[in-house]
Amino acid sequence: MPVNLAIVGCGGMAGSHARNLKDVPDACVVALCDIKRENLEKFHREHFKSDPAIRLYNSIEELVADPPKELRAMLLATPHTVHFPHAMLALDKGYDVLVEKPMVTSSDHARQLDLKIKQTGRHLQVAFNSTFSPEFAYIRDVISRGDLGELQTINAYSCQGWKNAVAGTWRQDPALSGGGQMYDTGAHLFNSIAWLIDRPVTDVYCVLDNKGLKVDINAVMTIKWEGGVLGTATISGNTPGWQEGIWISGDKGRISTGIHGGRLEHFDAKGQLIKYPLVTQPGYTPIGNFVACLLGKAEPRCPVRYGILHSWLMDGLYQSAREGKPVKLTRPPI
Ligand SMILES: NC(=O)c1ccc[n+]([C@@H]2O[C@H](COP(=O)([O-])OP(=O)(O)OC[C@H]3O[C@@H](n4cnc5c(N)ncnc54)[C@H](O)[C@@H]3O)[C@@H](O)[C@H]2O)c1
């Protein structure tokens, strides 16, 4: 029996999931939903050859009011602030949820979603692709085995021409985005670190610059994690090209990769470059892992825990930028 899915939000990222679904024979898309009819019909045509067995809906409310029989789960690939109400509704109605990044745009919403998952017993995971890269799998193992020793510092960097590239879209409308480049590409950077070192942040100090727009474009921040790990991150959203990376140092070694993986340098305690073995792991994508989890064949790569860690950090960063001073974070419920 396949996992019957509805895709909510039929834009660019949903297209990427639809392509990945071709390698997930256990899944079957039975519904598509988008508030823009032309996006809905174009998506249906381009990804599903206008298959008449797939039902089209103009809103998630329409979908839950009259769902296809045996609908099991929803993929939410909508603008950021829409994730929370849609995920709550889907869970309430008994569906499992794969939600695009960022999970939600406030720690209060993360807390409510976590409670809802516990109340309903449904499954939710976040579609952060970095957690599927072999490099991230390798680094997480290295850290959890203690091969880097006691973690000391983390530096992370992302620069893109985001300001001009997404001008005029929902990404620069705070009501839909919840924030600027810190919440867009920044979400990959912050979640990547959260997933790799897997601990709460205790203190932050953030300075940001909107460059005259309603959302943040550039930001610099210092971050302290539990265990005394210190870090800096820089988000540059008005720079041509694309450059990014994460550098993690411990007292027994250091390691660096991209914010989505893709490259790796690991130096041991003597400063020697370690040739890392090719990491073998199932060729999961976020949607492949989600479906495998629903069938009891895998563990979720990015469960709600990382959405909580991420939202706590983001609230702290924005509060610090607003107040112009360092902020101490409360401990998230993980
Ligand atoms: N994991 C990644 O690498 C990655 C890359 C790009 C985007 N994303 C994420 O995917 C999500 C969608 O981004 P995108 O690039 O596909 O945006 P997009 O603008 O291309 O598509 C969003 C779609 O959602 C629809 N929509 C808006 N409000 C809706 C609502 N209330 N109900 C139903 N549909 C609605 C829009 O009409 C549009 O078709 C965001 O969370 C984004 O951060 C992730």
The ligand as an SDF file (V2000), in Angstrom:
LIG
                    3D

 44 48  0  0  0  0  0  0  0  0999 V2000
   15.3200   22.8860    0.8260 N   0  0  0  0  0  0  0  0  0  0  0  0
   15.7230   23.7650   -0.0880 C   0  0  0  0  0  0  0  0  0  0  0  0
   16.8280   23.7110   -0.6150 O   0  0  0  0  0  0  0  0  0  0  0  0
   14.7700   24.8420   -0.5090 C   0  0  0  0  0  0  0  0  0  0  0  0
   14.9880   25.5730   -1.6840 C   0  0  0  0  0  0  0  0  0  0  0  0
   14.0320   26.5170   -2.0650 C   0  0  0  0  0  0  0  0  0  0  0  0
   12.9110   26.7320   -1.2800 C   0  0  0  0  0  0  0  0  0  0  0  0
   12.7470   26.0260   -0.1160 N   0  0  0  0  0  0  0  0  0  0  0  0
   11.5860   26.2490    0.7500 C   0  0  0  0  0  0  0  0  0  0  0  0
   10.4030   25.7700    0.0920 O   0  0  0  0  0  0  0  0  0  0  0  0
    9.2920   26.5830    0.4500 C   0  0  0  0  0  0  0  0  0  0  0  0
    8.6610   27.1300   -0.8190 C   0  0  0  0  0  0  0  0  0  0  0  0
    9.6140   27.8740   -1.5240 O   0  0  0  0  0  0  0  0  0  0  0  0
    9.5800   27.9690   -3.1160 P   0  0  0  0  0  0  0  0  0  0  0  0
   10.9270   28.3880   -3.5450 O   0  0  0  0  0  0  0  0  0  0  0  0
    9.0260   26.7240   -3.7020 O   0  0  0  0  0  0  0  0  0  0  0  0
    8.5640   29.1720   -3.3060 O   0  0  0  0  0  0  0  0  0  0  0  0
    7.6630   29.4580   -4.5880 P   0  0  0  0  0  0  0  0  0  0  0  0
    7.2640   30.8810   -4.5030 O   0  0  0  0  0  0  0  0  0  0  0  0
    8.3490   28.9810   -5.8250 O   0  0  0  0  0  0  0  0  0  0  0  0
    6.3800   28.5270   -4.3780 O   0  0  0  0  0  0  0  0  0  0  0  0
    5.4860   28.6940   -3.3030 C   0  0  0  0  0  0  0  0  0  0  0  0
    4.1100   28.2490   -3.7870 C   0  0  0  0  0  0  0  0  0  0  0  0
    3.2280   28.2520   -2.6600 O   0  0  0  0  0  0  0  0  0  0  0  0
    1.9800   28.7880   -3.0930 C   0  0  0  0  0  0  0  0  0  0  0  0
    1.2710   29.2900   -1.9210 N   0  0  0  0  0  0  0  0  0  0  0  0
    1.4460   30.4720   -1.2680 C   0  0  0  0  0  0  0  0  0  0  0  0
    0.6160   30.5480   -0.2210 N   0  0  0  0  0  0  0  0  0  0  0  0
   -0.1170   29.4130   -0.2210 C   0  0  0  0  0  0  0  0  0  0  0  0
   -1.1570   28.9090    0.6060 C   0  0  0  0  0  0  0  0  0  0  0  0
   -1.6100   29.6100    1.6490 N   0  0  0  0  0  0  0  0  0  0  0  0
   -1.6810   27.7000    0.3150 N   0  0  0  0  0  0  0  0  0  0  0  0
   -1.2360   26.9960   -0.7470 C   0  0  0  0  0  0  0  0  0  0  0  0
   -0.2490   27.4100   -1.5770 N   0  0  0  0  0  0  0  0  0  0  0  0
    0.3050   28.6010   -1.3050 C   0  0  0  0  0  0  0  0  0  0  0  0
    2.3610   29.8580   -4.0930 C   0  0  0  0  0  0  0  0  0  0  0  0
    1.2610   30.2080   -4.9200 O   0  0  0  0  0  0  0  0  0  0  0  0
    3.5020   29.1700   -4.8310 C   0  0  0  0  0  0  0  0  0  0  0  0
    3.0190   28.4110   -5.9380 O   0  0  0  0  0  0  0  0  0  0  0  0
    9.8490   27.6580    1.3990 C   0  0  0  0  0  0  0  0  0  0  0  0
    9.6990   27.2170    2.7140 O   0  0  0  0  0  0  0  0  0  0  0  0
   11.3280   27.7130    1.0270 C   0  0  0  0  0  0  0  0  0  0  0  0
   12.1860   28.1910    2.0500 O   0  0  0  0  0  0  0  0  0  0  0  0
   13.6370   25.0800    0.2610 C   0  0  0  0  0  0  0  0  0  0  0  0
  1  2  1  0
  2  3  2  0
  2  4  1  0
  4  5  1  0
  4 44  2  0
  5  6  2  0
  6  7  1  0
  7  8  2  0
  8  9  1  0
  8 44  1  0
  9 10  1  0
  9 42  1  0
 10 11  1  0
 11 12  1  0
 11 40  1  0
 12 13  1  0
 13 14  1  0
 14 15  2  0
 14 16  1  0
 14 17  1  0
 17 18  1  0
 18 19  2  0
 18 20  1  0
 18 21  1  0
 21 22  1  0
 22 23  1  0
 23 24  1  0
 23 38  1  0
 24 25  1  0
 25 26  1  0
 25 36  1  0
 26 27  1  0
 26 35  1  0
 27 28  2  0
 28 29  1  0
 29 30  1  0
 29 35  2  0
 30 31  1  0
 30 32  2  0
 32 33  1  0
 33 34  2  0
 34 35  1  0
 36 37  1  0
 36 38  1  0
 38 39  1  0
 40 41  1  0
 40 42  1  0
 42 43  1  0
M  CHG  2   8   1  16  -1
M  END
$$$$
